[in-house]
Amino acid sequence: MQDIQYKQLLHKLGIKVYSNEFDGFTTDFLRMSDVELGSIEDITLENSNYGKIVFSQAVNLT
């Protein structure tokens, strides 16, 4: 239940995480607290069919 509420909150904030589109070492945003979302280092988005993007600087998603 908490996971559903968190997904709704992220949607309200304008953050959409299409977790079914990514695999591998993709950063798990849904398990992060608000504080952690404020400064995420080494964000990784990976789709093993296409490749991987790693952000080298901290990103604020709040």
ABEGO torsion letter per residue (X at the ends): XAAAAAAAAAAAAGBBBBAAABBEABBBAAABBAAAAABBBGBBBBBAAAEBBBBABBBBAX
